[in-house]
């Protein structure tokens, strides 16, 4: 669906290159069609029971249509809360949590708590994971403001929120206690399941500078096969013996269909 939406957006952009009269006529026709279909969709929604509309809204395409015409049955605040629950495992792995303060005028205001800001790669990646989840569940939110997330240094721009910044890690299936080394769009990533949740890290050992090939996972600790350095993969990859050393976490989300998606931006 995202490819089709992108194609529509590109075609709308092409309208800007038309002469003014032609552009205004084309946009007027598009607007009239949207209004016509919106009125028809509203009649369908009115004829259905609330439970039926909510079930239909579970479909991503239908949900976007309902949002487009202001007919989505689930309030935006509830959808934002559901999105935050989705990224809770990732926040927990960084020793933090998030609280929804308010959703109004298209702005979702959050407060990030805990020790997220103490992790070396958390400044941007935590906010990226939160924003991606919220904008996927509530595209009618225009902006996410998170207190407690330091802005990145001016020399480093925030990662793009475009779909290209996230990639599906196809074929990753892990039993509890398993470790898998995968290449996602040309970038090596190590996936681990120490418990019921999956975590992802860059496969470099800060202790010896080597890779984590052959590393052993016991409980929540990953031990480098080359130097024996141990890392707590549940707590953002903190060094067990040398707390100043951290594995580099990779933001990870699990879609409703169970597919794993990681941020590569």
Secondary structure by P-SEA (a helix, b strand, c coil): caaaaaaaaaaaaacccccaaaaaaaaaaaaaaaaaaaaaaaaaaaaccaaaaaaaaccaaaaaaaaaaccccccaaaaaaaaaaaaaaaaaaacbbbbbccccccbbbbbbbcccccccccccaaaaaaaaaaaaacccccbbbbcccccccccccccccccccccccccccccccbbbbbbcccbbbbbbccccbbbbbcccccccccccccccccccbbbbccccccccccccccccccccccccccbbbbccccbbbbbcc
